[in-house]
């Protein structure tokens, strides 16, 4: 038994989109995998998400958007994180996101995009393998 | 036929196949529907021992309407083929509607963008990134005039997926009709106006439950007198199912919501038979074909019984569950998207065999983005093929009498009734949403389903079986991000050109009305006619009603 700190995740719904089936499944799956998950609920502004991430001292932000507003909202979250000097949080996204939107989102700093049909265990593995902070 | 004799013969038959089973076992130990209802090997008349034809089925168009709400169903007229559409600006959506009507679509179904659905103007900061994305942006009656330009509102029926601000969009529709010279009594269509499922599953709420229920009751009352052909609500199980519920939960939570609306209106002093004939419903059509057919039949029978027994309705039209169906968006795969054409076809067929009044078929590319025109056209053609080529519409309720379908109909009704009783004990659907019961039930079912897919217990073609590598990308529809600037510019001009004094006065009256017990509709209509914006009207109501704060249920 180690006293390893659990990976802390902020699960967030930026924008006005109300589809929360996916993010709630992610919450349950990450918890089942032993992570600590804080869910923001719906209708969060990028600023609220960044503040919550800092306040909750999370290692990961997992965002879900199915309305098509990812092209504005995801990069906006990255901008605000940089403004606040946060560079050690892994940020991932999911939702209805056309393939051609993925490269620009990655350039903006979103580490990975998970579309419909993704297995939750793949997301768990991805987070474990890519968390930036060393679990201490 | 003596059931005893049959039961004995059946158990002999079961015993007789044990040897076969030992040699060639079945694919699974237990079989069940997608919602988890256990399935026997084969169904026989004794499964329906308790079924009483006159009590439980009756004739089409007669209580309890299990077999359909009309005596002739599709022999008289096919269901309304109604594709949900709308994106970007009112001009672009208007073009799409004209295209769809030209392709033989028989009704319109308007999709609004999220700022419109949540009562924010396009130039509000919170709207950035969302304007025109999932539907058309409507900020004022001026946009509504553009949206229906050249479409005679006395000739089409229009369904609007709008909930929290449904009163405002209905007011704009009435205003546009007046400008076209069409009187209110000629207007046909539907507003979704179902706030309870917004709290539970869809998320576009604005106000807390109590004032929201009051606005809904005001709409019922206003329309019963002024817009008699309008469907004042579309009580929706669709989004509950999309959020992950089972078929039984879909029926149970939808009808529990329906009970809450009827209760609220009756408590406000309305006579049930004055408004109940205009209630309509909206269901999902999911993958499990026979379960879905049974679901619609069970929902119809249960609602008829509730209206008659619980609310003492006398008018048979108050007991008829009329419904729209949409195929299940959540079953579409982003992988091998053309397979979705086939999924949609089966789902659409189930809705038709279940007796739907109108139908939206999803486009194959909707797990990727909004649909392209070609994809929409294939989806519409799917309905036309079912209607004109398959022959299933030539007789009413053709699956009635199927031992399995009748048994599933019975079980879905009974289990939904149990759920409704549980919800009643909590104080009804409003309480069950506020305490998070309905949300938790849905999310547990959703997670169970996801785990079954990941464990390979449930096969999704192209996802966990029959995958292909290197799929070619599909062309997707994109909304120009400049839409927000265009809408903002239109709004700026509108605010400059309109009679500011008249707007202020209308909003003051609206605020007073909201704080009183008077019906809100007339003052909302007055406000939209002087071009008060949707955001201004909703902000006025927010200042009186407050805003809903959702409980976090996970």
Interface residues (C-beta under 8 A of the other chain):
Chain A: X15 X16 X17 X18 X19 X20 X21 X24 X25 X27 X28 X29 X39 X41 X42 X43 X45 X67 X68 X69 X71 X72 X73 X76 X96 X98 X99 X100 X115 X116 X117 X119 X120 X121
Chain B: X114 X115 X117 X118 X120 X126 X127 X128 X129 X130 X133 X134 X198 X202 X203 X204 X242 X243 X244 X330 X332 X333 X334 X335 X367 X368 X369 X370 X443 X446 X447 X450 X454 X460 X462 X463 X473 X476 X478 X479 X481 X550 X552 X554
